[in-house]
Amino acid sequence: VSPKPGPYVKEMTESARFYTNRILKSDSANDKSWSRSAMGWLEELQKYIKEHHTTGMAWNKNGGDPAVAKPPGGLGAVAPPPSAGAPPPPPPPAVVLPAPGSGDGG
């Protein structure tokens, strides 16, 4: 995998830090909290990648048949198809233009 996921996320974290530093200089406590949270998430993502996915996603080439695979937790039931749902929205209102030669509109 090129680029490797760890260095790529680190580079994106540094790019994000450039912009979040601007936010941290502002007066908004909400924005500061969000910025710190986002940076913390990116730093944790880097740690996770270093531990579990150093060269990218690992695939089990000897895995089972995906048609019979069940999601983790035993939730193998298939969701029902979506219902017909609500009727389509009404058409937009008609635009009334002034009559030619009426003097309205230039």
Secondary structure, DSSP 8 states (H G I E B T S, - for coil): --S-HHHHHHHHHHHHHHHHHHHHTSS-HHHHHHHHHHHHHHHHHHHHHHHH-TTS----TT---TTT---TTS-----------S-------------TTSSTT-
